[in-house]
Amino acid sequence: MKLCVIGTGYVGLVTGTCFAEMGNDVVCVDIDEAKIARLRAGEIPIYEPGLQELLERNARAGRLTFTTDLSEGAADALLLFIAVGTPEGEDGSADLQHVLAVARSIGRVIDRFRIVVIKSTVPVGTAERVREAIQGELDARGLTDLEFDVVSNPEFLKEGSAVQDCLKPDRVIVGTDNVRTAELMKELYAPFTRTNHPTVVMDIRSAEMTKYAANAMLATKISFINEIANICERLGADVGAVRLGIGADSRIGYAFLFPGLGYGGSCFPKDVKALIQTARAEGYDAAVLEAVDRVNQRQKAVLADKILAHFDRTGQDPAGATVAVWGLAFKPNTDDMREAPSLTTIGQLLDAGCRVRAHDPVATDSARRALGEPDRLVYCDDNYDALDGAHALAVCTEWGAYRRPDFERMLGLMAAPAVFDGRNIYEPDKMIRLGFRYQGIGRRNP
């Protein structure tokens, strides 16, 4: 098939590249000329394992091209995918200005039947607004009777494994009431769903809601286990054992039951808030989701609170303390700093007067854009360099490189061997036996 993907951010670039990998001819469109120039040169603006190789291979084969001209991208494409951002508005709702701007642009360039597929995460009812925006432009051009269709096709990509999630999806959601369009979408996704993972066709509003409901459910599991972890600490229980006990229940499962510093990234925080606002606009108080959001915001402060309380107990003046931070991105295998818990941790430590030496395998440049280079914050090229003279280590992101470090080397580098494990990647008894002061999240030290 011939496809046009509008927007070369995380979702658009991964989706367009994976469609090309399955033999489709894909034109990716973006208004950012510098980004398009980089993509044409084979440079990707994000870090995502496996994406670079796929992009280069499909660009060489001529199946994947990039342009700033929507009329060029839409010229031969039957399906036009809207994959632009829906950032959080001031009130927490999704900002649809980019989606609707693209819809109007589509209405100004199409001249025969097209299927407009909304890949962006959008509130319920957005497809109707997209249809109205396109129709308004067609009416202005005198093309009142030109047929087109609008489909909701939400993405379920996890940063760090987005390529595999796209190539081998758990499910494909298609929101349409048009039988012909549904069959075309099934045909498009057939190579991705050969392992009997379903393509579920439903009405458009339910498809739009499915995306928000899925992310809200996963965010709820994360906030729930963090709440349990905080209670465990106060009762002398170990959340690691509790997780094993409850996850064995098939109704609960282990996925997303990892206590830590809360969720971040571009999806969960924004989507939970947007769903709360959507409910509020309909006069409904989404009490569970509001609690999920509150717990998550509170959880991001847990690690810095532990470190500063430790300094207070040991008589260490925070203004004279150095804290090493391992991990800056909101999760491993990405350079995304959006809503990253490390931002809260570092901000609290700097506000208390600490010096911070930070390391991340790939997110340093993104962190510089998010945090700048304030006094008392040093970005280190090596994780062990960050430990030099440190009075504490804060583990904020569970990168694989941090899981099996040289503990003896760590002891030799640190001014005080205190480890605050925000992702529970170390065993408390082992750390204490090695000579560290150790605190995890919801862990019971021996």
TIFISE-966424 format. One record per residue (C-alpha): y negated, z negated, x negated; residue number from 1. Coordinates in Angstrom, 1 decimal. Layout:
! residues N
<site <Y, Z, X>, NUM>
...
END
This chain:
! residues 446
<site <0.0, 0.0, 0.0>, 1>
<site <-3.6, 0.4, -1.0>, 2>
<site <-5.5, -2.9, -0.9>, 3>
<site <-9.0, -4.2, -1.6>, 4>
<site <-9.5, -7.9, -2.5>, 5>
<site <-13.0, -9.1, -2.2>, 6>
<site <-13.8, -12.0, -4.5>, 7>
<site <-12.3, -12.5, -8.0>, 8>
<site <-12.3, -16.3, -8.0>, 9>
<site <-9.0, -18.3, -8.3>, 10>
<site <-7.5, -17.1, -5.1>, 11>
<site <-8.7, -13.5, -5.2>, 12>
<site <-7.7, -12.8, -8.8>, 13>
<site <-4.3, -14.3, -8.5>, 14>
<site <-3.6, -12.7, -5.2>, 15>
<site <-4.8, -9.3, -6.2>, 16>
<site <-2.9, -9.4, -9.5>, 17>
<site <0.4, -10.4, -7.8>, 18>
<site <0.0, -7.7, -5.1>, 19>
<site <-0.4, -5.2, -7.9>, 20>
<site <2.7, -6.6, -9.6>, 21>
<site <4.7, -5.7, -6.5>, 22>
<site <3.7, -2.0, -6.8>, 23>
<site <0.6, -1.9, -4.6>, 24>
<site <-2.7, -0.3, -5.7>, 25>
<site <-5.3, -3.0, -5.7>, 26>
<site <-9.0, -2.8, -6.2>, 27>
<site <-10.7, -6.2, -6.8>, 28>
<site <-14.4, -6.4, -5.9>, 29>
<site <-17.0, -8.9, -6.9>, 30>
<site <-20.8, -8.9, -7.0>, 31>
<site <-20.8, -10.6, -10.4>, 32>
<site <-21.3, -7.8, -12.8>, 33>
<site <-20.6, -9.9, -15.9>, 34>
<site <-17.3, -11.1, -14.5>, 35>
<site <-16.2, -7.6, -13.5>, 36>
<site <-17.0, -6.4, -17.1>, 37>
<site <-14.9, -9.2, -18.5>, 38>
<site <-12.0, -8.4, -16.2>, 39>
<site <-12.2, -4.7, -17.1>, 40>
<site <-11.9, -5.8, -20.7>, 41>
<site <-8.8, -7.8, -19.9>, 42>
<site <-10.5, -11.2, -20.0>, 43>
<site <-9.8, -13.7, -17.2>, 44>
<site <-12.4, -16.3, -16.4>, 45>
<site <-9.9, -19.0, -15.4>, 46>
<site <-6.9, -20.6, -17.1>, 47>
<site <-3.8, -20.0, -15.2>, 48>
<site <-0.3, -19.8, -16.9>, 49>
<site <1.1, -16.3, -16.6>, 50>
<site <-1.9, -14.6, -15.1>, 51>
<site <-3.2, -12.9, -18.3>, 52>
<site <0.1, -11.1, -18.9>, 53>
<site <0.3, -9.9, -15.3>, 54>
<site <-3.3, -8.7, -15.2>, 55>
<site <-3.0, -6.7, -18.5>, 56>
<site <0.3, -5.1, -17.4>, 57>
<site <-1.0, -4.0, -14.0>, 58>
<site <-4.4, -2.9, -15.3>, 59>
<site <-2.6, -0.7, -17.9>, 60>
<site <-0.4, 0.8, -15.2>, 61>
<site <-3.5, 1.7, -13.2>, 62>
<site <-2.4, -0.4, -10.2>, 63>
<site <-5.2, -3.0, -10.7>, 64>
<site <-8.8, -2.1, -11.0>, 65>
<site <-12.1, -3.9, -10.8>, 66>
<site <-15.5, -2.9, -9.3>, 67>
<site <-18.8, -4.3, -8.0>, 68>
<site <-19.0, -1.5, -5.4>, 69>
<site <-17.4, -2.5, -2.1>, 70>
<site <-17.6, 1.0, -0.7>, 71>
<site <-15.5, 2.1, -3.6>, 72>
<site <-13.0, -0.7, -3.1>, 73>
<site <-12.7, -0.1, 0.6>, 74>
<site <-12.6, 3.7, 0.5>, 75>
<site <-8.8, 4.1, 0.6>, 76>
<site <-7.6, 0.6, 1.4>, 77>
<site <-6.0, -0.2, 4.7>, 78>
<site <-6.2, -3.9, 4.2>, 79>
<site <-9.3, -5.7, 3.0>, 80>
<site <-8.8, -9.3, 1.8>, 81>
<site <-11.7, -11.7, 2.0>, 82>
<site <-11.1, -14.2, -0.8>, 83>
<site <-14.5, -15.7, -1.5>, 84>
<site <-15.4, -19.4, -1.8>, 85>
<site <-16.1, -21.7, 1.0>, 86>
<site <-17.9, -24.6, -0.8>, 87>
<site <-18.5, -27.9, 0.7>, 88>
<site <-21.8, -28.1, 2.7>, 89>
<site <-24.1, -31.1, 2.7>, 90>
<site <-22.4, -32.6, 5.7>, 91>
<site <-18.9, -32.0, 4.3>, 92>
<site <-18.2, -28.9, 6.5>, 93>
<site <-17.2, -25.6, 4.9>, 94>
<site <-20.1, -23.3, 4.0>, 95>
<site <-19.2, -19.9, 5.4>, 96>
<site <-22.2, -18.0, 4.1>, 97>
<site <-20.2, -16.0, 1.5>, 98>
<site <-17.4, -15.2, 4.0>, 99>
<site <-19.8, -13.9, 6.6>, 100>
<site <-21.9, -12.0, 4.0>, 101>
<site <-18.7, -10.2, 3.0>, 102>
<site <-17.9, -9.5, 6.7>, 103>
<site <-21.3, -7.9, 7.2>, 104>
<site <-20.8, -5.9, 4.0>, 105>
<site <-17.5, -4.6, 5.4>, 106>
<site <-19.2, -3.6, 8.6>, 107>
<site <-21.6, -1.6, 6.6>, 108>
<site <-19.0, 0.4, 4.7>, 109>
<site <-15.9, 1.0, 6.8>, 110>
<site <-15.7, 4.3, 8.8>, 111>
<site <-12.1, 4.2, 10.1>, 112>
<site <-9.5, 1.6, 11.1>, 113>
<site <-9.2, -1.3, 8.7>, 114>
<site <-7.4, -4.6, 8.8>, 115>
<site <-9.6, -7.4, 7.5>, 116>
<site <-7.5, -10.3, 6.2>, 117>
<site <-9.1, -13.7, 5.7>, 118>
<site <-7.5, -15.3, 2.6>, 119>
<site <-10.4, -17.9, 2.1>, 120>
<site <-9.8, -21.4, 3.5>, 121>
<site <-11.9, -21.4, 6.6>, 122>
<site <-12.4, -23.6, 9.7>, 123>
<site <-10.8, -22.8, 13.0>, 124>
<site <-12.8, -20.1, 14.8>, 125>
<site <-14.0, -18.4, 11.6>, 126>
<site <-12.0, -15.2, 12.3>, 127>
<site <-14.0, -14.8, 15.6>, 128>
<site <-17.2, -15.1, 13.6>, 129>
<site <-16.0, -12.6, 11.1>, 130>
<site <-15.2, -10.2, 13.9>, 131>
<site <-18.6, -10.6, 15.4>, 132>
<site <-20.3, -10.1, 12.0>, 133>
<site <-18.4, -6.8, 11.4>, 134>
<site <-19.0, -5.6, 14.9>, 135>
<site <-22.7, -6.3, 14.7>, 136>
<site <-23.0, -4.0, 11.6>, 137>
<site <-20.9, -1.3, 13.2>, 138>
<site <-23.0, -1.4, 16.4>, 139>
<site <-26.1, -1.0, 14.2>, 140>
<site <-24.6, 2.1, 12.6>, 141>
<site <-23.7, 3.5, 16.0>, 142>
<site <-20.0, 3.0, 15.5>, 143>
<site <-19.5, 0.8, 18.5>, 144>
<site <-16.0, 2.1, 19.3>, 145>
<site <-14.6, 2.0, 15.7>, 146>
<site <-11.4, -0.1, 15.8>, 147>
<site <-10.6, -2.8, 13.2>, 148>
<site <-8.5, -5.9, 13.2>, 149>
<site <-9.0, -9.4, 11.7>, 150>
<site <-6.1, -11.5, 10.4>, 151>
<site <-5.8, -15.1, 9.2>, 152>
<site <-3.6, -15.2, 6.1>, 153>
<site <-4.2, -18.6, 4.4>, 154>
<site <-3.2, -19.1, 0.7>, 155>
<site <-1.1, -22.0, -0.5>, 156>
<site <-1.5, -21.7, -4.3>, 157>
<site <-1.3, -24.7, -6.6>, 158>
<site <-3.5, -24.5, -9.7>, 159>
<site <-1.3, -24.5, -12.7>, 160>
<site <1.6, -22.7, -10.9>, 161>
<site <-0.5, -20.3, -8.8>, 162>
<site <1.2, -17.1, -10.1>, 163>
<site <4.7, -18.4, -9.2>, 164>
<site <3.5, -19.7, -5.8>, 165>
<site <2.1, -16.3, -5.0>, 166>
<site <5.1, -14.4, -6.2>, 167>
<site <7.6, -16.8, -4.6>, 168>
<site <5.9, -18.5, -1.6>, 169>
<site <7.5, -21.2, 0.4>, 170>
<site <6.2, -19.4, 3.5>, 171>
<site <3.7, -16.8, 4.5>, 172>
<site <1.4, -17.5, 7.4>, 173>
<site <0.0, -14.6, 9.4>, 174>
<site <-2.4, -15.2, 12.2>, 175>
<site <-2.7, -12.2, 14.6>, 176>
<site <-2.0, -11.3, 18.2>, 177>
<site <-1.6, -7.6, 17.2>, 178>
<site <2.1, -6.6, 16.9>, 179>
<site <1.4, -3.6, 14.8>, 180>
<site <-0.7, -5.6, 12.4>, 181>
<site <1.9, -8.3, 12.2>, 182>
<site <4.5, -5.7, 11.2>, 183>
<site <2.2, -4.3, 8.5>, 184>
<site <1.7, -7.8, 7.0>, 185>
<site <5.4, -8.4, 7.1>, 186>
<site <6.0, -5.2, 5.2>, 187>
<site <3.3, -6.1, 2.6>, 188>
<site <4.9, -9.5, 2.0>, 189>
<site <8.6, -8.4, 2.1>, 190>
<site <8.9, -8.3, -1.7>, 191>
<site <7.6, -11.8, -1.9>, 192>
<site <10.0, -13.3, 0.7>, 193>
<site <13.4, -11.9, -0.3>, 194>
<site <14.8, -15.4, -0.8>, 195>
<site <14.7, -16.0, 2.9>, 196>
<site <11.4, -17.9, 2.9>, 197>
<site <9.8, -17.2, 6.2>, 198>
<site <6.8, -15.1, 7.3>, 199>
<site <5.5, -17.1, 10.2>, 200>
<site <3.4, -15.1, 12.7>, 201>
<site <1.2, -17.1, 15.0>, 202>
<site <-2.2, -16.9, 16.8>, 203>
<site <-5.2, -16.8, 14.6>, 204>
<site <-6.6, -20.3, 15.3>, 205>
<site <-3.3, -21.9, 14.6>, 206>
<site <-3.0, -20.1, 11.3>, 207>
<site <-6.5, -21.3, 10.3>, 208>
<site <-5.5, -24.8, 11.3>, 209>
<site <-2.2, -24.7, 9.4>, 210>
<site <-4.0, -24.4, 6.0>, 211>
<site <-6.1, -27.5, 6.7>, 212>
<site <-3.2, -29.4, 8.1>, 213>
<site <-1.0, -28.7, 5.1>, 214>
<site <-3.6, -29.8, 2.6>, 215>
<site <-4.6, -32.9, 4.6>, 216>
<site <-0.9, -33.9, 4.8>, 217>
<site <-0.5, -33.7, 1.1>, 218>
<site <-3.7, -35.5, 0.4>, 219>
<site <-2.5, -38.2, 2.8>, 220>
<site <0.7, -38.7, 0.8>, 221>
<site <-1.4, -39.1, -2.4>, 222>
<site <-3.8, -41.6, -0.9>, 223>
<site <-0.9, -43.5, 0.8>, 224>
<site <1.1, -44.0, -2.5>, 225>
<site <-2.2, -45.0, -4.3>, 226>
<site <-2.8, -47.6, -1.6>, 227>
<site <0.8, -48.9, -2.0>, 228>
<site <0.3, -49.0, -5.8>, 229>
<site <-2.8, -51.1, -5.4>, 230>
<site <-1.0, -53.5, -3.2>, 231>
<site <2.0, -53.6, -5.6>, 232>
<site <-0.3, -54.8, -8.4>, 233>
<site <-1.5, -57.7, -6.4>, 234>
<site <2.0, -58.7, -5.3>, 235>
<site <3.7, -58.3, -8.6>, 236>
<site <5.8, -55.4, -7.4>, 237>
<site <6.3, -52.1, -9.3>, 238>
<site <5.2, -48.9, -7.5>, 239>
<site <7.6, -46.8, -9.6>, 240>
<site <10.6, -48.7, -8.1>, 241>
<site <9.0, -48.5, -4.6>, 242>
<site <8.6, -44.8, -4.9>, 243>
<site <12.2, -44.3, -5.8>, 244>
<site <13.2, -46.4, -2.8>, 245>
<site <11.1, -44.6, -0.2>, 246>
<site <11.4, -41.1, -1.6>, 247>
<site <15.2, -41.1, -1.2>, 248>
<site <14.5, -41.1, 2.5>, 249>
<site <14.8, -37.4, 3.5>, 250>
<site <12.1, -37.9, 6.0>, 251>
<site <9.6, -38.9, 3.3>, 252>
<site <10.7, -37.2, 0.0>, 253>
<site <9.3, -37.5, -3.5>, 254>
<site <6.8, -34.7, -3.5>, 255>
<site <3.2, -35.9, -3.9>, 256>
<site <4.2, -39.5, -4.1>, 257>
<site <2.9, -40.0, -7.6>, 258>
<site <0.4, -42.9, -7.9>, 259>
<site <-2.6, -42.2, -10.1>, 260>
<site <-6.4, -41.7, -10.0>, 261>
<site <-6.5, -39.8, -6.8>, 262>
<site <-6.6, -36.1, -6.0>, 263>
<site <-9.3, -33.6, -7.1>, 264>
<site <-9.7, -29.9, -7.5>, 265>
<site <-11.1, -27.2, -5.3>, 266>
<site <-9.0, -27.8, -2.2>, 267>
<site <-7.9, -31.2, -1.2>, 268>
<site <-11.3, -33.0, -1.4>, 269>
<site <-13.2, -30.1, 0.3>, 270>
<site <-10.6, -29.4, 2.9>, 271>
<site <-10.1, -33.0, 4.0>, 272>
<site <-13.9, -33.4, 4.5>, 273>
<site <-14.1, -30.1, 6.3>, 274>
<site <-11.4, -31.1, 8.7>, 275>
<site <-13.1, -34.4, 9.4>, 276>
<site <-16.3, -32.6, 10.2>, 277>
<site <-14.5, -30.0, 12.4>, 278>
<site <-13.0, -32.9, 14.4>, 279>
<site <-16.3, -34.7, 14.5>, 280>
<site <-18.0, -31.6, 15.9>, 281>
<site <-15.5, -31.7, 18.8>, 282>
<site <-16.2, -35.3, 19.5>, 283>
<site <-13.0, -36.6, 17.8>, 284>
<site <-12.9, -39.4, 15.2>, 285>
<site <-10.3, -38.4, 12.6>, 286>
<site <-9.7, -42.0, 11.5>, 287>
<site <-6.6, -41.3, 9.3>, 288>
<site <-8.3, -38.5, 7.4>, 289>
<site <-11.5, -40.6, 7.0>, 290>
<site <-9.3, -43.3, 5.5>, 291>
<site <-7.5, -40.8, 3.2>, 292>
<site <-10.9, -39.7, 1.8>, 293>
<site <-12.2, -43.3, 1.4>, 294>
<site <-9.0, -44.4, -0.5>, 295>
<site <-9.3, -41.3, -2.8>, 296>
<site <-12.9, -42.0, -3.7>, 297>
<site <-12.1, -45.6, -4.4>, 298>
<site <-9.0, -44.7, -6.5>, 299>
<site <-11.1, -42.6, -8.9>, 300>
<site <-12.8, -45.7, -10.0>, 301>
<site <-9.7, -47.7, -10.7>, 302>
<site <-9.1, -46.9, -14.3>, 303>
<site <-12.6, -47.5, -15.6>, 304>
<site <-12.6, -50.8, -13.6>, 305>
<site <-9.4, -51.9, -15.4>, 306>
<site <-10.9, -51.0, -18.8>, 307>
<site <-14.2, -52.8, -18.2>, 308>
<site <-12.3, -55.9, -16.8>, 309>
<site <-10.1, -55.9, -19.9>, 310>
<site <-13.2, -55.8, -22.1>, 311>
<site <-14.6, -58.7, -20.2>, 312>
<site <-11.4, -60.8, -20.6>, 313>
<site <-11.2, -60.1, -24.3>, 314>
<site <-14.9, -60.6, -25.1>, 315>
<site <-15.5, -57.0, -26.1>, 316>
<site <-19.0, -55.8, -25.4>, 317>
<site <-18.8, -52.4, -23.7>, 318>
<site <-21.9, -51.3, -25.6>, 319>
<site <-20.0, -51.8, -28.8>, 320>
<site <-16.7, -50.3, -27.5>, 321>
<site <-15.2, -46.8, -27.9>, 322>
<site <-12.9, -45.4, -25.3>, 323>
<site <-10.6, -42.4, -25.9>, 324>
<site <-10.0, -40.2, -22.9>, 325>
<site <-6.9, -38.0, -22.8>, 326>
<site <-7.2, -35.3, -20.1>, 327>
<site <-10.3, -34.0, -18.4>, 328>
<site <-9.1, -31.4, -15.9>, 329>
<site <-8.1, -32.7, -12.4>, 330>
<site <-4.5, -31.8, -13.2>, 331>
<site <-2.4, -30.3, -16.0>, 332>
<site <-2.2, -26.5, -16.6>, 333>
<site <-5.7, -25.7, -15.4>, 334>
<site <-9.2, -26.0, -16.7>, 335>
<site <-10.7, -26.9, -13.3>, 336>
<site <-13.0, -29.8, -13.4>, 337>
<site <-14.0, -29.8, -9.7>, 338>
<site <-13.7, -33.4, -8.3>, 339>
<site <-11.7, -34.4, -11.4>, 340>
<site <-11.1, -38.2, -11.6>, 341>
<site <-12.1, -38.1, -15.3>, 342>
<site <-15.7, -37.4, -14.2>, 343>
<site <-15.8, -40.7, -12.4>, 344>
<site <-14.0, -42.6, -15.3>, 345>
<site <-16.3, -41.2, -18.0>, 346>
<site <-19.4, -41.7, -15.8>, 347>
<site <-18.6, -45.4, -15.3>, 348>
<site <-17.8, -45.9, -19.0>, 349>
<site <-21.0, -44.3, -20.1>, 350>
<site <-23.0, -46.3, -17.5>, 351>
<site <-21.5, -49.5, -18.9>, 352>
<site <-22.6, -48.5, -22.4>, 353>
<site <-19.3, -47.4, -23.9>, 354>
<site <-18.9, -44.6, -26.3>, 355>
<site <-16.4, -42.0, -25.1>, 356>
<site <-14.2, -39.6, -27.3>, 357>
<site <-12.6, -37.1, -24.9>, 358>
<site <-9.8, -34.5, -25.3>, 359>
<site <-8.2, -31.9, -23.1>, 360>
<site <-6.0, -29.0, -24.2>, 361>
<site <-8.0, -26.3, -22.2>, 362>
<site <-10.7, -27.9, -20.1>, 363>
<site <-13.3, -28.8, -22.8>, 364>
<site <-15.7, -25.9, -22.0>, 365>
<site <-15.4, -26.7, -18.3>, 366>
<site <-16.1, -30.3, -19.0>, 367>
<site <-19.2, -29.5, -21.0>, 368>
<site <-20.5, -27.5, -18.0>, 369>
<site <-19.7, -30.4, -15.6>, 370>
<site <-20.8, -33.4, -17.8>, 371>
<site <-23.1, -31.8, -20.4>, 372>
<site <-23.2, -33.5, -23.8>, 373>
<site <-24.8, -36.9, -23.1>, 374>
<site <-25.3, -39.4, -25.9>, 375>
<site <-22.2, -41.4, -26.6>, 376>
<site <-19.8, -38.6, -25.4>, 377>
<site <-17.9, -36.7, -28.0>, 378>
<site <-15.5, -33.8, -27.3>, 379>
<site <-12.6, -33.8, -29.7>, 380>
<site <-10.4, -30.8, -30.7>, 381>
<site <-7.3, -32.9, -31.2>, 382>
<site <-6.0, -35.8, -29.0>, 383>
<site <-5.4, -38.0, -32.0>, 384>
<site <-9.0, -37.4, -33.2>, 385>
<site <-10.1, -39.0, -29.9>, 386>
<site <-8.3, -42.2, -30.8>, 387>
<site <-10.3, -42.8, -34.0>, 388>
<site <-11.7, -46.3, -33.8>, 389>
<site <-11.0, -46.5, -30.1>, 390>
<site <-10.8, -49.9, -28.4>, 391>
<site <-8.9, -48.4, -25.4>, 392>
<site <-7.2, -45.2, -24.3>, 393>
<site <-7.6, -43.9, -20.8>, 394>
<site <-5.0, -41.3, -19.8>, 395>
<site <-6.6, -39.3, -16.9>, 396>
<site <-4.5, -36.1, -16.8>, 397>
<site <-0.7, -35.9, -17.4>, 398>
<site <-0.7, -33.0, -19.8>, 399>
<site <2.8, -32.5, -21.5>, 400>
<site <1.3, -33.0, -24.9>, 401>
<site <0.4, -36.6, -24.1>, 402>
<site <3.9, -37.6, -22.8>, 403>
<site <5.6, -38.1, -26.1>, 404>
<site <2.9, -38.9, -28.7>, 405>
<site <3.4, -40.5, -32.1>, 406>
<site <2.9, -44.1, -31.1>, 407>
<site <2.8, -45.4, -34.6>, 408>
<site <0.0, -43.0, -35.4>, 409>
<site <-1.8, -44.1, -32.3>, 410>
<site <-1.6, -47.8, -33.4>, 411>
<site <-2.9, -46.8, -36.8>, 412>
<site <-5.9, -45.0, -35.4>, 413>
<site <-7.0, -47.3, -32.7>, 414>
<site <-9.3, -50.3, -33.3>, 415>
<site <-7.5, -52.1, -30.5>, 416>
<site <-4.2, -50.9, -29.1>, 417>
<site <-5.0, -51.0, -25.3>, 418>
<site <-3.6, -48.1, -23.2>, 419>
<site <-4.7, -47.6, -19.6>, 420>
<site <-2.3, -45.1, -18.1>, 421>
<site <-3.9, -43.4, -15.1>, 422>
<site <-0.9, -41.3, -14.5>, 423>
<site <2.0, -43.7, -15.3>, 424>
<site <3.5, -41.4, -17.9>, 425>
<site <4.6, -44.2, -20.2>, 426>
<site <7.1, -47.0, -19.6>, 427>
<site <5.4, -50.5, -19.6>, 428>
<site <8.2, -52.3, -21.4>, 429>
<site <8.4, -49.7, -24.2>, 430>
<site <4.6, -49.8, -24.7>, 431>
<site <4.4, -53.5, -24.9>, 432>
<site <7.4, -53.6, -27.2>, 433>
<site <5.6, -51.2, -29.5>, 434>
<site <2.6, -53.5, -29.7>, 435>
<site <0.2, -52.0, -27.1>, 436>
<site <-1.6, -53.8, -24.3>, 437>
<site <-0.7, -51.6, -21.4>, 438>
<site <-1.8, -51.2, -17.8>, 439>
<site <-0.7, -48.4, -15.4>, 440>
<site <-1.3, -47.9, -11.8>, 441>
<site <0.7, -50.2, -9.6>, 442>
<site <3.1, -51.1, -12.4>, 443>
<site <4.6, -54.5, -13.1>, 444>
<site <4.5, -55.3, -16.8>, 445>
<site <7.5, -57.2, -18.2>, 446>
END
